[in-house]
Amino acid sequence: MICTKCKQYFKEGMLQCPVCWARKSHEIYVEFQKQFLPPILAGKAKITRVRTLGNQWHIALIGDRNHGWCGIEFKPRLGEASFDPERLDVVCPDCRKTFEDLVQEAEGAA
């Protein structure tokens, strides 16, 4: 079958296109991160950054430590460390943008 939204092929009998399902799932997880921003920014809670191939660091999603804020799946997982919001320069540009956007949304809502 061909997905009407993303035009990707997926197997007959599947309930939903796996590409669209993965994108929607990631959007929900990113939205879920908002509630944790205040303690993270206050330094009262820690989240993890994960190093992948190419020596690139990503911010791990809270509730799904196998994926980054940018959507990447951590395969293979080469290292872990605490994420410091003051050191956004060390994480991938897409994780950084997602983090900055959520912080901006949270500050706008406050």
Contacts in CASP RR format, 6 or more apart in sequence:
PFRMAT RR
TARGET T0000
AUTHOR 0000-0000-0000
METHOD contacts of the structure
MODEL  1
MICTKCKQYFKEGMLQCPVCWARKSHEIYVEFQKQFLPPILAGKAKITRV
RTLGNQWHIALIGDRNHGWCGIEFKPRLGEASFDPERLDVVCPDCRKTFE
DLVQEAEGAA
1 9 0 8 1.000
1 10 0 8 1.000
1 11 0 8 1.000
1 12 0 8 1.000
1 13 0 8 1.000
1 14 0 8 1.000
2 8 0 8 1.000
2 9 0 8 1.000
2 10 0 8 1.000
3 9 0 8 1.000
3 10 0 8 1.000
3 17 0 8 1.000
3 19 0 8 1.000
3 20 0 8 1.000
5 17 0 8 1.000
5 20 0 8 1.000
6 17 0 8 1.000
6 19 0 8 1.000
6 20 0 8 1.000
6 23 0 8 1.000
8 17 0 8 1.000
8 19 0 8 1.000
8 20 0 8 1.000
10 17 0 8 1.000
10 18 0 8 1.000
10 19 0 8 1.000
26 67 0 8 1.000
26 71 0 8 1.000
29 61 0 8 1.000
29 63 0 8 1.000
29 64 0 8 1.000
29 67 0 8 1.000
30 61 0 8 1.000
30 69 0 8 1.000
30 98 0 8 1.000
30 102 0 8 1.000
32 61 0 8 1.000
32 62 0 8 1.000
32 63 0 8 1.000
33 61 0 8 1.000
33 62 0 8 1.000
33 69 0 8 1.000
33 102 0 8 1.000
34 102 0 8 1.000
34 105 0 8 1.000
34 106 0 8 1.000
36 45 0 8 1.000
36 47 0 8 1.000
36 62 0 8 1.000
37 102 0 8 1.000
37 103 0 8 1.000
37 106 0 8 1.000
38 106 0 8 1.000
39 45 0 8 1.000
40 46 0 8 1.000
40 47 0 8 1.000
40 85 0 8 1.000
41 85 0 8 1.000
41 103 0 8 1.000
43 85 0 8 1.000
46 82 0 8 1.000
46 83 0 8 1.000
47 59 0 8 1.000
47 60 0 8 1.000
47 62 0 8 1.000
47 82 0 8 1.000
47 83 0 8 1.000
48 59 0 8 1.000
48 60 0 8 1.000
48 65 0 8 1.000
48 80 0 8 1.000
48 81 0 8 1.000
48 82 0 8 1.000
48 83 0 8 1.000
49 57 0 8 1.000
49 58 0 8 1.000
49 59 0 8 1.000
49 60 0 8 1.000
49 80 0 8 1.000
49 81 0 8 1.000
49 82 0 8 1.000
49 83 0 8 1.000
49 90 0 8 1.000
49 91 0 8 1.000
50 57 0 8 1.000
50 58 0 8 1.000
50 60 0 8 1.000
50 65 0 8 1.000
50 68 0 8 1.000
50 74 0 8 1.000
50 77 0 8 1.000
50 78 0 8 1.000
50 79 0 8 1.000
50 80 0 8 1.000
51 57 0 8 1.000
51 58 0 8 1.000
51 77 0 8 1.000
51 78 0 8 1.000
51 79 0 8 1.000
51 80 0 8 1.000
51 81 0 8 1.000
52 58 0 8 1.000
52 72 0 8 1.000
52 74 0 8 1.000
52 75 0 8 1.000
52 76 0 8 1.000
52 77 0 8 1.000
52 78 0 8 1.000
53 76 0 8 1.000
53 78 0 8 1.000
56 92 0 8 1.000
57 81 0 8 1.000
57 90 0 8 1.000
57 91 0 8 1.000
57 92 0 8 1.000
57 95 0 8 1.000
58 68 0 8 1.000
58 69 0 8 1.000
58 70 0 8 1.000
58 72 0 8 1.000
58 74 0 8 1.000
58 91 0 8 1.000
58 92 0 8 1.000
58 95 0 8 1.000
59 68 0 8 1.000
59 69 0 8 1.000
59 70 0 8 1.000
59 83 0 8 1.000
59 91 0 8 1.000
59 95 0 8 1.000
59 98 0 8 1.000
59 99 0 8 1.000
60 67 0 8 1.000
60 68 0 8 1.000
60 69 0 8 1.000
60 74 0 8 1.000
60 80 0 8 1.000
60 83 0 8 1.000
61 67 0 8 1.000
61 68 0 8 1.000
61 69 0 8 1.000
65 74 0 8 1.000
66 73 0 8 1.000
66 74 0 8 1.000
67 73 0 8 1.000
67 74 0 8 1.000
68 74 0 8 1.000
68 95 0 8 1.000
69 94 0 8 1.000
69 95 0 8 1.000
69 98 0 8 1.000
69 99 0 8 1.000
70 92 0 8 1.000
70 94 0 8 1.000
70 95 0 8 1.000
70 98 0 8 1.000
71 94 0 8 1.000
72 92 0 8 1.000
83 91 0 8 1.000
85 99 0 8 1.000
85 103 0 8 1.000
88 96 0 8 1.000
88 99 0 8 1.000
88 100 0 8 1.000
89 96 0 8 1.000
91 99 0 8 1.000
END
